[in-house]
Amino acid sequence: MHQEALNKLKLLTVSNRLFELSERYVRERLSHSVPLVVRLVEEYKKILNQILNNKILFILQYFVLQMKKIKILLNYQN
């Protein structure tokens, strides 16, 4: 009975140590991963903003061109 309790205690000690090591490993990996993900999100955000700005600029240019065409047509009709 005494030996069985000692074996369970050893098993529990090893299990706790493995848990601590795995927890430390995960924490260490996350400490490297999170800044990388933050940097990637910032880069994607920057790129998406550039794309959006380019689309808005294109739409405005198209609108101005259409307005010029309408003005020319109106002037031609008069």
N, C-alpha and C positions, 0 to 999 in steps of 0.2 A: 504494500500500500504506500509506504514511504517513498519507494523508488518510483512508483507511478506518479505521485505528486511532484517529485523532483523532475521527472521527464516532462510533465505538462508545463512546469515552470520554465524549464529550458526552452521548450517549444514556444511558449508565450514570449519569452525574452527575444528569441530569434525573430519571431513574427513582428514584434514591435520594432526591432532594429531594421528589418526589411521595409517596414512601413515608413520609418523615418528617412531611410535612404531614398526610397521612391518619392516621397514627398519633397525631399531636397532636390532630387533630380528634376522633377516637374517644375518646381519653383525656379530652378536655374534655367531650364529651357524656356519657360515663359518670360523670364526677365530678358532673354535675347529676342524672343519672338514678338512681344508686344511692341517694342520700338520699331521693328521692321514693318509690322502691319500698319502702325501709325504713319510711318514715312510713305508707305505705298498708297494709303488712303489720301494723304496730302498731295502726292504726285497725280493720282487719278483725278482728284478734285481740280487741280490746276489745269490739267489737260481738258477736262470736261468744260471748265469755264472758258478756256480758249476756243473750244469748238462752238460753244454756245454764243460767244461774242462774235465769232466769224459768221455764224448763221444769221445772227441779228443784223450784222453789217450787210450781209448779202441781201437779206429781205429789205432793208432800208434802201439799198442801192436799186433793187428791182422796183420798189415802190416809186422812187424818184424817177426812174426811167419811164415807168408807166404814166406817171403824171406829165412828164415832158411830151410823151406821145399823145396824150389826151389834149394837151395844150396846143400842140401842132395841129391836131385834127380840128379842134374848135376854131383855130385861127384860119385854117384852110377853108372851113365851111362858111366863114363870114366873108 
